[in-house]
C-alpha cells in the first residue's frame, strides 16, 4: 500500500461518505491493487479517521462489487474490469 491516500473533506458529506469516495477512487485508480487486503486499523491511521467510517465504507464498496469479503480473512480489493 502506498501513502497516496488523502481524505478530501467535503463539509456537506458525512465522514463515512468521504471515506467511501476516497477508497473508491483509490481502487479505481489502482492505488489499492486487486487482491490487496483492506485492514481497518491501517486504513484508519492513513486517513486519520476512526475504524467505524472505514468499516461502513468497506460494506458500501462490497455492495458496489469493488471489495470482496472473504470469511475468516477479511476484506480485499476485487479484481475489476473497465466495465
TIMI-2910 file (N, C-alpha, C, CB; in pm, 1 decimal, decimal comma, always signed):
<rs>
+----------+----------+----------+----------+----------+----------+----------+----------+----------+----------+----------+----------+------+
!      n_x !      n_y !      n_z !     ca_x !     ca_y !     ca_z !      c_x !      c_y !      c_z !     cb_x !     cb_y !     cb_z ! resn !
+----------+----------+----------+----------+----------+----------+----------+----------+----------+----------+----------+----------+------+
!    +83,7 !   -118,3 !     +0,0 !     +0,0 !     +0,0 !     +0,0 !    +87,8 !   +124,1 !     +0,0 !    -95,0 !     +0,1 !   +121,1 !  Unk !
!    +58,9 !   +214,4 !    -91,1 !   +131,1 !   +340,5 !    -93,6 !    +69,9 !   +437,5 !     +5,9 !   +130,7 !   +400,7 !   -234,5 !  Unk !
!   +134,2 !   +550,2 !    +20,9 !    +82,1 !   +650,6 !   +112,5 !     +7,6 !   +759,6 !    +38,6 !   +194,2 !   +710,9 !   +194,1 !  Unk !
!    -44,1 !   +730,9 !    -81,6 !   -108,6 !   +831,1 !   -163,4 !   -250,8 !   +865,4 !   -124,3 !   -107,6 !   +787,1 !   -301,2 !  Unk !
!   -309,3 !   +795,3 !    -29,4 !   -448,2 !   +822,2 !     +6,5 !   -460,6 !   +952,6 !    +83,4 !   -505,2 !   +707,4 !    +89,0 !  Unk !
!   -554,8 !  +1035,0 !    +40,5 !   -582,0 !  +1160,6 !   +110,1 !   -731,2 !  +1178,2 !   +120,4 !   -517,3 !  +1281,4 !    +37,6 !  Unk !
!   -776,8 !  +1219,4 !   +236,2 !   -918,8 !  +1244,3 !   +255,5 !   -949,0 !  +1385,0 !   +209,0 !   -960,7 !  +1224,3 !   +403,8 !  Unk !
!  -1044,3 !  +1396,7 !   +117,6 !  -1088,4 !  +1527,1 !    +69,9 !  -1213,2 !  +1563,7 !   +149,2 !  -1116,5 !  +1526,2 !    -85,5 !  Unk !
!  -1193,9 !  +1645,8 !   +251,6 !  -1304,9 !  +1680,1 !   +340,1 !  -1404,5 !  +1771,5 !   +269,6 !  -1252,9 !  +1747,1 !   +467,7 !  Unk !
!  -1522,7 !  +1720,1 !   +248,3 !  -1629,9 !  +1798,6 !   +189,0 !  -1729,5 !  +1825,8 !   +300,8 !  -1697,6 !  +1724,2 !    +66,3 !  Unk !
!  -1746,9 !  +1950,8 !   +333,7 !  -1828,1 !  +1985,8 !   +450,5 !  -1973,6 !  +1943,2 !   +438,5 !  -1822,0 !  +2133,3 !   +473,5 !  Unk !
!  -2016,7 !  +1904,3 !   +319,1 !  -2157,2 !  +1868,2 !   +300,6 !  -2182,9 !  +1718,0 !   +309,0 !  -2205,2 !  +1919,2 !   +168,0 !  Unk !
!  -2077,2 !  +1637,1 !   +319,4 !  -2094,0 !  +1491,9 !   +323,5 !  -2059,2 !  +1436,1 !   +461,1 !  -2007,3 !  +1425,4 !   +216,5 !  Unk !
!  -2130,6 !  +1330,9 !   +502,8 !  -2090,8 !  +1262,3 !   +626,8 !  -1952,8 !  +1198,6 !   +608,3 !  -2196,2 !  +1153,8 !   +666,8 !  Unk !
!  -1880,6 !  +1179,8 !   +717,2 !  -1745,6 !  +1124,5 !   +711,2 !  -1741,9 !   +989,0 !   +641,1 !  -1688,8 !  +1111,3 !   +851,1 !  Unk !
!  -1842,6 !   +904,1 !   +665,2 !  -1841,7 !   +771,3 !   +601,9 !  -1845,5 !   +782,7 !   +449,5 !  -1961,3 !   +687,5 !   +651,2 !  Unk !
!  -1916,7 !   +884,4 !   +397,2 !  -1923,1 !   +903,4 !   +252,1 !  -1792,3 !   +959,3 !   +197,6 !  -2038,7 !   +996,6 !   +215,8 !  Unk !
!  -1727,5 !  +1045,2 !   +274,9 !  -1597,2 !  +1098,0 !   +233,3 !  -1495,9 !   +983,3 !   +225,7 !  -1547,8 !  +1208,9 !   +332,2 !  Unk !
!  -1495,5 !   +896,6 !   +327,5 !  -1404,6 !   +781,3 !   +330,3 !  -1438,6 !   +686,9 !   +215,8 !  -1413,0 !   +706,8 !   +466,7 !  Unk !
!  -1567,7 !   +662,0 !   +193,2 !  -1611,4 !   +575,8 !    +82,9 !  -1558,5 !   +629,0 !    -50,4 !  -1766,0 !   +566,0 !    +79,2 !  Unk !
!  -1577,8 !   +758,5 !    -76,2 !  -1532,6 !   +818,2 !   -202,4 !  -1380,7 !   +810,3 !   -216,9 !  -1578,3 !   +964,4 !   -211,3 !  Unk !
!  -1309,0 !   +830,9 !   -106,9 !  -1162,2 !   +823,5 !   -109,2 !  -1116,0 !   +682,6 !   -144,3 !  -1103,3 !   +866,0 !    +27,0 !  Unk !
!  -1173,4 !   +582,3 !    -77,2 !  -1134,2 !   +443,1 !   -104,1 !  -1176,5 !   +399,5 !   -244,2 !  -1195,8 !   +349,0 !     +0,8 !  Unk !
!  -1294,0 !   +441,8 !   -286,6 !  -1345,0 !   +407,4 !   -420,1 !  -1250,4 !   +460,2 !   -527,4 !  -1487,8 !   +464,8 !   -441,3 !  Unk !
!  -1208,8 !   +586,5 !   -515,3 !  -1116,6 !   +645,5 !   -611,7 !   -981,3 !   +573,6 !   -610,4 !  -1097,5 !   +794,7 !   -582,2 !  Unk !
!   -933,3 !   +538,1 !   -490,3 !   -805,2 !   +467,4 !   -478,9 !   -811,3 !   +332,0 !   -549,2 !   -767,0 !   +448,3 !   -330,9 !  Unk !
!   -925,3 !   +262,7 !   -538,4 !   -941,3 !   +133,7 !   -604,7 !   -948,2 !   +153,4 !   -756,1 !  -1068,2 !    +61,1 !   -553,4 !  Unk !
!  -1027,4 !   +249,5 !   -800,4 !  -1044,1 !   +271,5 !   -944,3 !   -916,1 !   +321,8 !  -1011,0 !  -1156,3 !   +370,5 !   -968,7 !  Unk !
!   -834,4 !   +397,1 !   -938,5 !   -707,6 !   +447,3 !   -992,9 !   -596,5 !   +343,8 !   -983,9 !   -665,3 !   +573,7 !   -919,7 !  Unk !
!   -620,6 !   +235,2 !   -909,7 !   -518,7 !   +131,9 !   -895,2 !   -423,8 !   +155,1 !   -778,7 !   -440,1 !   +121,9 !  -1020,8 !  Unk !
!   -450,9 !   +256,1 !   -695,9 !   -367,0 !   +279,8 !   -577,8 !   -382,4 !   +166,2 !   -477,1 !   -403,1 !   +414,6 !   -511,8 !  Unk !
!   -501,0 !   +106,2 !   -474,5 !   -524,8 !    -15,5 !   -396,9 !   -541,1 !   -126,6 !   -500,0 !   -652,8 !     -2,8 !   -301,0 !  Unk !
!   -444,1 !   -216,5 !   -504,5 !   -438,2 !   -318,2 !   -609,0 !   -539,0 !   -430,5 !   -586,6 !   -298,7 !   -375,8 !   -616,9 !  Unk !
!   -585,2 !   -493,7 !   -696,5 !   -673,8 !   -610,0 !   -682,8 !   -606,9 !   -718,0 !   -598,4 !   -711,5 !   -666,5 !   -821,7 !  Unk !
!   -683,6 !   -773,4 !   -505,0 !   -630,9 !   -876,6 !   -416,7 !   -567,2 !   -821,9 !   -289,8 !   -530,9 !   -958,7 !   -490,3 !  Unk !
!   -547,8 !   -690,3 !   -283,5 !   -487,6 !   -629,3 !   -164,9 !   -587,1 !   -629,8 !    -49,3 !   -441,2 !   -485,1 !   -195,3 !  Unk !
!   -538,6 !   -668,2 !    +68,8 !   -626,7 !   -672,1 !   +185,4 !   -651,6 !   -531,5 !   +236,8 !   -566,6 !   -759,9 !   +296,6 !  Unk !
!   -775,4 !   -507,7 !   +279,1 !   -812,9 !   -379,0 !   +336,9 !   -825,4 !   -397,0 !   +487,2 !   -946,3 !   -324,7 !   +275,2 !  Unk !
!   -726,4 !   -349,1 !   +559,5 !   -727,8 !   -363,8 !   +704,6 !   -772,2 !   -233,0 !   +767,9 !   -588,5 !   -405,9 !   +757,6 !  Unk !
!   -878,3 !   -243,2 !   +846,7 !   -942,1 !   -125,5 !   +905,2 !   -844,2 !    -37,9 !   +983,0 !  -1054,7 !   -168,3 !   +996,2 !  Unk !
!   -763,0 !    -98,7 !  +1066,2 !   -673,2 !    -21,2 !  +1151,9 !   -573,9 !    +58,8 !  +1067,7 !   -597,9 !   -114,2 !  +1249,1 !  Unk !
!   -512,8 !     -6,4 !   +968,4 !   -415,2 !    +63,2 !   +884,1 !   -480,1 !   +174,9 !   +803,1 !   -346,9 !    -35,7 !   +790,1 !  Unk !
!   -596,7 !   +146,8 !   +745,2 !   -666,1 !   +249,3 !   +667,6 !   -707,9 !   +366,5 !   +755,8 !   -788,6 !   +189,5 !   +598,4 !  Unk !
!   -753,7 !   +336,8 !   +876,4 !   -794,9 !   +442,7 !   +969,1 !   -676,6 !   +533,3 !  +1003,0 !   -854,1 !   +381,8 !  +1098,2 !  Unk !
!   -559,4 !   +474,0 !  +1026,5 !   -440,7 !   +553,1 !  +1057,2 !   -399,5 !   +637,2 !   +938,1 !   -325,7 !   +462,9 !  +1100,0 !  Unk !
!   -401,2 !   +577,6 !   +818,6 !   -360,0 !   +650,6 !   +697,0 !   -452,5 !   +766,9 !   +665,6 !   -355,6 !   +556,1 !   +577,7 !  Unk !
!   -582,5 !   +748,7 !   +691,1 !   -679,2 !   +852,7 !   +657,9 !   -708,1 !   +946,9 !   +774,5 !   -807,3 !   +789,5 !   +611,5 !  Unk !
!   -659,8 !   +911,8 !   +891,8 !   -679,9 !   +997,0 !  +1008,5 !   -823,2 !   +997,5 !  +1059,7 !   -638,9 !  +1136,6 !   +976,0 !  Unk !
!   -888,5 !   +882,1 !  +1048,4 !  -1026,4 !   +869,4 !  +1096,5 !  -1035,6 !   +745,5 !  +1185,2 !  -1127,9 !   +860,3 !   +977,0 !  Unk !
!  -1151,4 !   +726,4 !  +1248,9 !  -1169,8 !   +607,1 !  +1331,4 !  -1204,9 !   +488,1 !  +1241,2 !  -1281,2 !   +630,2 !  +1438,7 !  Unk !
!  -1214,6 !   +370,6 !  +1301,2 !  -1243,5 !   +249,7 !  +1223,5 !  -1387,9 !   +242,1 !  +1175,7 !  -1212,1 !   +127,9 !  +1305,6 !  Unk !
!  -1479,3 !   +309,0 !  +1245,4 !  -1621,3 !   +298,3 !  +1209,9 !  -1651,5 !   +346,0 !  +1068,1 !  -1704,3 !   +377,5 !  +1307,8 !  Unk !
!  -1607,3 !   +466,5 !  +1026,2 !  -1635,5 !   +506,2 !   +887,7 !  -1564,2 !   +417,5 !   +785,1 !  -1594,6 !   +651,1 !   +866,5 !  Unk !
!  -1449,4 !   +361,3 !   +823,6 !  -1378,3 !   +268,6 !   +734,7 !  -1464,2 !   +144,1 !   +714,1 !  -1238,1 !   +230,3 !   +793,4 !  Unk !
!  -1515,8 !    +89,3 !   +823,6 !  -1598,8 !    -31,1 !   +818,8 !  -1723,0 !     -7,0 !   +733,6 !  -1639,2 !    -74,9 !   +960,9 !  Unk !
!  -1788,2 !   +108,4 !   +753,5 !  -1909,0 !   +140,7 !   +676,8 !  -1876,4 !   +156,4 !   +528,6 !  -1974,3 !   +269,4 !   +730,5 !  Unk !
!  -1764,1 !   +220,2 !   +498,2 !  -1723,4 !   +239,7 !   +358,6 !  -1692,7 !   +105,9 !   +291,8 !  -1600,5 !   +332,3 !   +350,7 !  Unk !
!  -1627,7 !    +15,7 !   +363,7 !  -1595,3 !   -116,1 !   +307,6 !  -1723,1 !   -192,5 !   +276,0 !  -1507,0 !   -197,4 !   +405,3 !  Unk !
!  -1822,7 !   -184,5 !   +363,2 !  -1951,5 !   -251,8 !   +336,1 !  -2016,3 !   -196,0 !   +210,2 !  -2047,9 !   -235,8 !   +456,2 !  Unk !
!  -2011,5 !    -64,3 !   +195,6 !  -2070,8 !     +0,7 !    +79,1 !  -1994,0 !    -36,7 !    -49,5 !  -2072,0 !   +154,3 !    +98,5 !  Unk !
!  -1861,4 !    -46,5 !    -39,0 !  -1780,0 !    -86,7 !   -153,7 !  -1809,0 !   -231,4 !   -192,9 !  -1630,4 !    -69,3 !   -122,2 !  Unk !
!  -1839,9 !   -313,7 !    -92,9 !  -1875,2 !   -453,3 !   -121,2 !  -2005,0 !   -458,7 !   -202,1 !  -1890,0 !   -534,4 !    +10,9 !  Unk !
!  -2101,1 !   -374,2 !   -166,8 !  -2227,3 !   -370,7 !   -241,5 !  -2206,7 !   -326,8 !   -386,1 !  -2326,2 !   -277,1 !   -173,2 !  Unk !
!  -2105,3 !   -244,1 !   -410,5 !  -2073,6 !   -199,4 !   -546,5 !  -1990,6 !   -301,5 !   -622,4 !  -1999,9 !    -66,9 !   -542,3 !  Unk !
!  -1942,3 !   -403,5 !   -551,9 !  -1862,1 !   -506,2 !   -618,3 !  -1714,6 !   -471,5 !   -627,8 !  -1915,5 !   -530,8 !   -755,6 !  Unk !
!  -1670,3 !   -367,5 !   -556,9 !  -1529,7 !   -328,0 !   -561,9 !  -1446,7 !   -396,0 !   -453,4 !  -1517,7 !   -177,4 !   -548,6 !  Unk !
!  -1515,4 !   -453,5 !   -354,8 !  -1447,5 !   -521,1 !   -244,1 !  -1513,5 !   -657,0 !   -223,1 !  -1452,6 !   -435,2 !   -112,8 !  Unk !
!  -1432,0 !   -757,0 !   -193,0 !  -1482,5 !   -890,8 !   -160,3 !  -1461,3 !   -916,4 !    -11,9 !  -1411,8 !  -1000,8 !   -245,9 !  Unk !
!  -1563,7 !   -969,3 !    +52,9 !  -1549,0 !  -1010,6 !   +192,3 !  -1521,8 !  -1160,2 !   +192,0 !  -1676,9 !   -975,3 !   +277,9 !  Unk !
!  -1408,8 !  -1199,5 !   +247,8 !  -1369,5 !  -1339,9 !   +249,7 !  -1378,0 !  -1389,1 !   +393,9 !  -1225,2 !  -1359,8 !   +191,0 !  Unk !
!  -1457,5 !  -1494,9 !   +417,3 !  -1473,5 !  -1546,1 !   +554,4 !  -1339,2 !  -1580,5 !   +618,6 !  -1563,5 !  -1670,0 !   +554,2 !  Unk !
!  -1323,6 !  -1542,5 !   +743,4 !  -1204,6 !  -1567,0 !   +825,6 !  -1077,7 !  -1503,7 !   +768,8 !  -1183,3 !  -1715,2 !   +841,1 !  Unk !
!  -1093,2 !  -1413,0 !   +670,8 !   -975,8 !  -1344,9 !   +615,9 !   -994,8 !  -1193,7 !   +615,3 !   -947,0 !  -1394,6 !   +474,1 !  Unk !
!  -1114,9 !  -1149,9 !   +582,8 !  -1142,4 !  -1006,8 !   +582,3 !  -1173,3 !   -955,0 !   +444,0 !  -1026,2 !   -931,4 !   +639,2 !  Unk !
!  -1157,0 !   -823,7 !   +428,5 !  -1191,7 !   -757,6 !   +301,7 !  -1068,2 !   -747,7 !   +213,8 !  -1251,7 !   -616,2 !   +326,8 !  Unk !
!  -1091,3 !   -763,8 !    +82,5 !   -983,8 !   -739,6 !    -11,5 !  -1042,1 !   -677,0 !   -137,9 !   -907,8 !   -870,8 !    -43,9 !  Unk !
!   -956,1 !   -605,1 !   -208,3 !   -997,9 !   -536,3 !   -329,6 !  -1032,4 !   -639,8 !   -435,6 !   -887,3 !   -439,7 !   -380,3 !  Unk !
!  -1147,0 !   -624,0 !   -498,8 !  -1190,9 !   -716,6 !   -603,8 !  -1115,0 !   -690,1 !   -732,3 !  -1342,4 !   -704,2 !   -628,0 !  Unk !
!  -1106,3 !   -792,8 !   -814,4 !  -1049,3 !   -774,8 !   -947,6 !  -1159,1 !   -716,7 !  -1034,8 !   -993,6 !   -910,2 !  -1007,0 !  Unk !
!  -1134,9 !   -599,3 !  -1090,4 !  -1239,2 !   -532,5 !  -1167,2 !  -1195,4 !   -512,1 !  -1311,1 !  -1275,3 !   -398,5 !  -1103,4 !  Unk !
!  -1294,2 !   -503,4 !  -1398,6 !  -1266,8 !   -474,7 !  -1539,0 !  -1310,9 !   -331,0 !  -1566,8 !  -1340,3 !   -576,7 !  -1633,9 !  Unk !
!  -1286,9 !   -281,6 !  -1686,7 !  -1328,2 !   -145,1 !  -1720,2 !  -1478,7 !   -129,6 !  -1720,5 !  -1273,1 !   -105,3 !  -1854,9 !  Unk !
!  -1550,0 !   -238,5 !  -1735,2 !  -1697,1 !   -234,4 !  -1732,7 !  -1744,4 !   -179,9 !  -1600,8 !  -1757,5 !   -374,0 !  -1757,1 !  Unk !
+----------+----------+----------+----------+----------+----------+----------+----------+----------+----------+----------+----------+------+
</rs>
